[in-house]
């Protein structure tokens, strides 16, 4: 995989504050989960894009959190307690 995305190495790994190797491992995991796509652009560079599943995942996570938290009330002292 490293030769496949070598042209995004500096920008993406530095922006993410990860070592290049760690960045590749996370990128590979995200790609294997179907959350991102790595594709060539018209200018010959590789682009990392969210897939449809990757765009839907944060929405699903927010809905899950809302569902899990619906019976939890946050008191004025910022501790969690069930209603």
SULFENQUI-V976742 format. One record per residue. N is the residue number from 1. RES is the residue in one small letter. SS is DSSP state (helix for helix, strand for strand, loop for the rest). Layout:
N&RES&SS  N&RES&SS
//
This chain:
1&x&loop  2&x&loop  3&x&loop  4&x&loop  5&x&loop  6&x&helix  7&x&helix  8&x&helix  9&x&helix  10&x&helix  11&x&helix  12&x&helix  13&x&helix  14&x&helix  15&x&helix  16&x&loop  17&x&loop  18&x&loop  19&x&loop  20&x&helix  21&x&helix  22&x&helix  23&x&helix  24&x&helix  25&x&helix  26&x&helix  27&x&helix  28&x&helix  29&x&helix  30&x&helix  31&x&helix  32&x&helix  33&x&loop  34&x&loop  35&x&loop  36&x&strand  37&x&strand  38&x&strand  39&x&strand  40&x&strand  41&x&loop  42&x&loop  43&x&loop  44&x&loop  45&x&loop  46&x&strand  47&x&strand  48&x&strand  49&x&strand  50&x&strand  51&x&loop  52&x&helix  53&x&helix  54&x&helix  55&x&helix  56&x&helix  57&x&helix  58&x&helix  59&x&helix  60&x&helix  61&x&helix  62&x&helix  63&x&helix  64&x&helix  65&x&helix  66&x&helix  67&x&helix  68&x&helix  69&x&helix  70&x&loop  71&x&loop  72&x&strand  73&x&strand  74&x&strand  75&x&loop  76&x&loop  77&x&loop  78&x&loop  79&x&loop  80&x&strand  81&x&strand  82&x&strand  83&x&loop
//
